[in-house]
């Protein structure tokens, strides 16, 4: 199983890109957004938003990074079962 977080290449009206996740389980792939968008300059390649960043809807990086961590944790637990 593999997880990959990345920014969708097409920005929205606020010049933010949706954070997407690609989940590959036993050859089946699911690609979806995590529900948040950020500016490309605030995205760190380690799959998280820069600290002290707030997107156009007022969501801080802490909440975005927490969602990413919860997704990673969920699929790590799934893989162990």
Secondary structure, 3 states (H helix, E strand, C coil): CEEEEEECCCCCCCCCEEEEEEEEECCEEEEEEEEEEECHHHEECCCEECCCCECCCCCEHHHHHHHHHHHHHHHHHHHHC
